[in-house]
Amino acid sequence: MSSSEASKWGRVIRESVREACETWRIQRRAGPVTSEALEAIVYRSAVPILTLLQDQAPEAVAELAPSVVRIMLAAAVEVVAEQHGGPS
């Protein structure tokens, strides 16, 4: 994977996580977020990530999965840190 493609993947994954967090935050303002609503949020936010993976060979998906998960977790931690006034 080229560095520009890797950058694109990182951007798409981070944006997807941020979108999920923001959507949850907006829905939470209106009241508790049900498990069904949370599932819908995650599903919608996963579409861009799954789109990136759809044309990859199964072996490539297996190889990419740990990196995708790391980027997702890092993005989630970034969102939490920003909410608590930490570094972005």
N, C-alpha and C positions, 0 to 999 in steps of 0.2 A: 504494500500500500504506500503510495507516495505521501510526502509530508502535507501536500495540499489536501489530499483526500482524507488523511488522518485528522487534519484541522477541521474539515467539514464535518466528519463524524463526531468529533468532540463538541463542536458547536451545536449540532442537531441534538445530541444526547443531553447536553446541559440545558438547552432551551426547552426540551421536553420535560425535564425534571422541574425546571423553574415554572413552566406552565402548570404542571400538576399542583405544585405547592401554592401558586397564586390562585388557581381555581378553587382549591380546598379552602384557602383563607377567605375568599369571597363568599363561598357557600356557608362557611362557619359563622360569618357575621349574621346570617339569617337564622341561625339555630344549629342544633347538632347535625353533623353530617352522618347520614345513615351508611351502613355498610354497602348498600346498593349504590348510593351516590359516590362513595369512595371508589368502588369498583369501576364505575363509569368514568370517573376522573382518570384513573390509572389507565384504563383501556384507551381512552382518547389520546392521552399523552404518550402512550406506547406506540401508536401508529407510525409516527415518523421514524422511530428507532427500528421497528419491525420492517419498514419499507427499505431501510438501508441494508438490512440483513437478507431480504427476500431473494435477491439475485446471487447470493453467495452459495458456494458449494457447502454441503453439510460439514465437511472437514474444516472449512474456513470459519463457519459459524461457531463450531466448537472451539477453535483457536481464538476467535475474537471475543467470545463470551466473557472471559475474565476481565478483559480491558473495558468492555462495555459496562460491566457491573462496577468496576473501580471508578469509572467516570461518573456513573449515576450516583454512587455514594458520595463522591467528592462534591458533586453539584448539590446534593441534599445538605451536606455539611456546610457548604458555602451559604445556602439560603438560611439555615439556622443561625449561622454566625452573623449574617447581615441583620437578621431580626433582633439579635441581642447586642448589636453595636460592635461586633467583632470585625476583624479584617475581612475584606472581600477578596 
